[in-house]
Amino acid sequence: MSASAVFVLDLKGKVLICRNYKGDVDMSEIDHFFPLLMQQEEEGLISPVISHGSVHFLWIKHSNLYLVATTNKNSNASLVYAFLYKLVEVFTEYFKELEEESIQDNFVVVYELLDELMDFGFPQTTDSKILQEYITQEGNKLEVAKSKVPTTVTNAVSWRSEGIKYKKNEVFIDVIESINVLVNANGSVMSSDIVGSIKLKTMLSGMPELRLGLNDRVLFALTGRDKGKTVTMEDVKFHQCVRLSRFESDRTISFIPPDGESELMSYRINTHVKPLIWIESVIEKFSHSRVEIMVKAKGQFKKQSVANNVEVRVPVPSDADSPKFKTSTGHAKYVPEKNLVVWTIKSFPGGKEFLMRAHFGLPSVENDEMEGKPPITVKFEIPYFTVSGIQVRYMKIIEKSGYQALPWVRYITQSGDYQLRTN
Amino acid sequence: MTDSKYFTTTKKGEIFELKAELNSDKKEKKKEAVKKVIASMTVGKDVSALFPDVVNCMQTDNLELKKLVYLYLMNYAKSQPDMAIMAVNTFVKDCEDPNPLIRALAVRTMGCIRVDKITEYLCEPLRKCLKDEDPYVRKTAAVCVAKLHDINAQLVEDQGFLDTLKDLISDSNPMVVANAVAALSEIAESHPNSNLLDLNPQTINKLLTALNECTEWGQIFILDCLANYTPRDDRESQSICERVTPRLSHANSAVVLSAVKVLMKFMEMLPKDLDYYGTLLKKLAPPLVTLLSAEPELQYVALRNINLIVQKRPEILKHEMKVFFVKYNDPIYVKLEKLDIMIRLASQANIAQVLAELKEYATEVDVDFVRKAVRAIGRCAIKVEQSAERCVSTLLDLIQTKVNYVVQEAIVVIKDIFRKYPNKYESVIATLCENLDSLDEPEARAAMIWIVGEYAERIDNADELLESFLEGFHDESTQVQLQLLTAIVKLFLKKPTETQELVQQVLSLATQDSDNPDLRDRGYIYWRLLSTDPVAAKEVVLAEKPLISEETDLIEPTLLEELICHIGTLASVYHKPPSAFVEGSRGVQHKRLPARAGSGESTDSPDVSQSVGGATEAAPTVIPSQGDLLGDLLNLDLAPPAAGPTVPPSMQLGAMDLLGGGLDSLLGGDIGGSPAMGAGLGSTPAVMPTSLGAPPVVGGGLGDLFDLGGSVGMPAGAYVPPKSVWLPAMKAKGLEISGTFARRSGVIQMELSLTNKAMSVMTDFAIQFNRNSFGLAPAGPLQVLTPLSPNQTIEVSLPLSTSGPVMKMEPLNNLQVAVKNNIDVFYFSCQYPISLLFVEDGKMERQVFLATWKDIPNDNEAQFVIKDCHLNSDAASSKLQGSNIFTIAKRTVDNQDMLYQSIKLTNGIWVLTELRVQGGNPSYTLSVKCRASEVSQFVYQCYELVLKN
């Protein structure tokens, strides 16, 4: 069904640790993986699935590690990749950083986790908060804590333990919207969408029942109210704690939240978004002598809002030298290892317009290699504001002990995949 | 403090030291030692010598230590099976530990120790654990059954574990249910005919309930299992769909894809005019689009699947073109897939945007991506007529860039555009000719030569251009040589006066100096044609060319259906059936989409075949693939436009037998044609020019190939074998049953004679079938209305359906029957002619036939000889048609007729055959090709039966 074995490899293809789950694929098959990968890389045609004879390798890369699953069956490939990414997530939560060193430093726990996360190729409990209740790093303290399975593991509510206590019951809600924009070199917006995410930091005692109310157009249509602005969400994805069939039937978002931080839901909105920060650029390349760059950035959002930590990243040829900059605000910096000029503006009020000029020298002997045309990318963050106008109307919190709890809401809009192609 | 210190030492005598430490009295020291052992194991050192010492540490109440020892055991038990027995006691004891964590750990680990001797001891603890009070133990035990089954299937069956596992589907705990489903699916996969996952509406309901409660992974197990179920009718199908759709909102991409699989499959059963059908279509698009924001590997899987979905149901994503626009930082594998889908979605409505994007991509630096983008522009021109002009000018712009590979790709696609829109864009030829010198890839050279030959009359210096290629004739690739030969012959036919010398030169190069049989043979054919009948030569070589199709790389419909059933899996990523890459899965049944319900029985076939993938609506016309000799002769030798790397290799293999023999014999007499002749036959052009007045030599082989010419006579009606005795009276207390099977106007009937040879009256007849290979089942009760008196015989006709439960029988056409009367129940078995199952709509489209024939691996082809048959081919064809064996094409070569025939079975399996009838020879040769090759032999039996009676 899924993986026969899982391997963690270092950058040279050496196996750091592995776990054989099914025994139907020879463990030495992994020796073929790395040479094949190298060969693909050389040909410039890498693929996430590599096969050798009847064995298939499904792999991902994370920092300086390869995580590889082998199989000789018609496995569920999406499950395997989702599981490999889950491994990364769990390991990262256990070890802060997942890299070669942390695998070696914690090999005992890694083995324990591999044993618990998957059985005979079937992923099992993968919620790291719950796992941490019975698989902990400090072996010595374990004896007592680890001696029993938290009932949570097999509960229908497998993401929250019982008996959680807080003095002050609070829940923090972050509504974060990322703007994805692709603008053509001639200035027309090719595609744009909003990917929103609602994150929770839950500090609530017991087993609270939560209900989140949004100004969701479909919900308003269902309940027949039409006050105020509504938002049409194209596609919504929920954390497993949300009762999906309930949402499907009456658009109610009801759930028992995981403790601490979690992403409750994400949504996609397909409306045409006006690029919040508009860039006009002129990049003139005079072969063998110089490149001249002029970039104009304009804040196309409300005057009272301010974009923070704005970064405009402008590509330059790899053989450019002796940079000179002039900016109307912020400062520009040449990052030669990435072939970029990064223009940083700490605070960018709405409606304002700024200018940056850059000048580079070019060598008289031309570089033969063809260079791509990387786009200009922009990063920013605008607090207290969402583009879509989504609002948390209420968050009802009901716990049988009847405590009062406070919900706090914060809105942020930020850049997602924000690309403007250049000529 | 970290564990890395355990990796540090590599002293000599380490093993010895470790041994001492392992046997130390101090717990802490012991644990440290075991950690060191595991560390050595991790870095690949052999520490198996320490086996007994490590096993000695197993009895401990320290859980961490226990886990490490278990881990060690899993790794080394196989190499030390005898010593592994030492561990059994502890395992058995641990399975009864008061701590559920330890019970589960023990049963989980025991299952991973693949040593036969240990498995025996595993049974009792496993039995207990399956009934354990703690769900954590039960869910672990459920998986352990699958492990044990993998080691010793018989043992698991004998011990009744499978039944216990089935019971766990009703467990109160969702995680236990999910694991039980996973384990059962895994076992069922390795035993495809075991009927383990006996899914019925009750179990389905339980699964759907558990779906709401279990973990994300459990949801995937359940959804994948659901996908194997075939609902009884459209209503059940709809209700399952309604309960599955909420999963589309799950954050885990794999859950979403598995849900999409279930929906795509079950949708097949919904009537298209149903409101819900439209709702469902609309619901599918947003989650598919969202998958594109997942991690790149998951995006890749999603895109490969979207590629299938777009072919199957283009309406779902037709408005979502923009999301497939390529981002600069997409990995190359994502870029190429997106491009593929963009071409599929291109339409008049979005073509302007698509073209702008493609032009952008064509100036990127990644060679493979750029090439594909250039080809895509050509595809757009061919697909959307209104855009052709803009595409051509875009391509010309690209040619001006002079980037070598861009120019070459552009020329290859412009050739296709010329084909599609003759006499429209020839003004660009001059520009193309300017780039002649820069072409160094065979495909581009061949394309350019084709253009020169095709438009020789408009290019003043065509002879010079072609002559310049001739200089290095022997260094060119075959593709270019063949093309050059044809082009010069064309030129000669168009301008005979000036080019006589040139054509002689090329003919002699091809026939005398070349050792390539394809080239030589083609040279001889032209030579002979030109010398005997130049008018005929003109008609052949300059014949009107068939149109080329709009779509490329379409997946053959039956394969597409199968792949839809495998959404999310490796099969859907490779676009190959699992049997093509999973060992030992040859006999496994190919998955199919369910037939649309409500439209009646299998008899009103047009509807069924339509629902099967809208296959007929979008029936792909196959573009002649590269090196197609038949095409070549008619000078259509065009490489398939945009033959991307996505074409599964299997598609390109095979089919050489289809025409091979014919050409051999065609050329054999004349010029001693070589046996390699047929090797170039890839596929056959979709449409043959009907005006083809080929000269006699060639005529026999080519002209007749698709000449159906009404040769199909009056259907003669299906053959019904005479009744035979199935149940002798002495075995059935006086009841004698004889019978036969018939198929009459689409209804399968079992015709029975019941004779009472006993002394008393018989009443209360009833009949039942055991599960059988094709799901035959009585469609109604056995109609014996009056009591059967002694010595009386009654004739009964029992209509049969094919919707009964399926189980593979040996032999395949065996049917086990139980007949009951007032006296007793009697059992007998009989065999039915498989022609019973040949449905009336078994006539395959010609192009589909060719594509399918190619696609079925050659291993699946079986050959039989039918002796003593004295029919001529037309009589045979009409006789066979009576039994729903349809002749798709006939051709005659050297007094040998070849009939290409198709058959469709009630369960949707297609069988393709070639029947060779040699005048005056009573032996026919029958070649049978079918994905389920086990039916071939039975198909042959039917031919025997039908032809000889």
Interface residues (C-beta under 8 A of the other chain):
Chain A: M1 V15 L16 I17 N20 K22 G23 D24 G44 L45 I46 S47 P48 V49 S51 S54 H56 L58 W59 I60 T71 N72 K73 N74 S75 N76 A77 S78 L79 Y81 A82 F83 L84 Y85 E101 Q104 D105 N106 F107 V108 Y111 E112 D115 D119 F120 G121 F122 P123 Q124 T125 T126 D127 Y134 G139 L142 E143 K146 S147 K148 V149 V153 T154 A156 S158 L182 N184 A185 M190 S191 V195 E234 D235 V236 K237 F238 H239 Q240 R243 L244 S245 F247 E248 E263 M265 S266 R268 M370 E371 G372 K373 P374 P375 D417 Q419 R421
Chain B: T2 D3 S4 Y6 F7 K31 K35 I38 A39 T42 G44 N62 L63 E64 K67 L68 L71 M74 N99 P100 L101 A104 R108 G111 C112 R114 D134 P135 Y136 K139 T140 V143 A146 K147 D150 N173 P174 M175 V176 N179 A182 A183 S185 E186 E189 N212 E213 C214 T215 E216 W217 I220 F221 D224 R243 T245 P246 R247 S249 H250 A251 N252 S253 A254 L257 S258 P286 P287 V289 T290 S293 E295 P296 E297 L298 Y300 V301 A302 K322 V323 F325 K327 Y328 P331 I332 Y333 Q353 A356 E357 E360 T363 E364 V365 D366 V367 D368 H566 G568 T569 L570 A571 S572 V573 Y574 P578 F581 V582 E583 S585
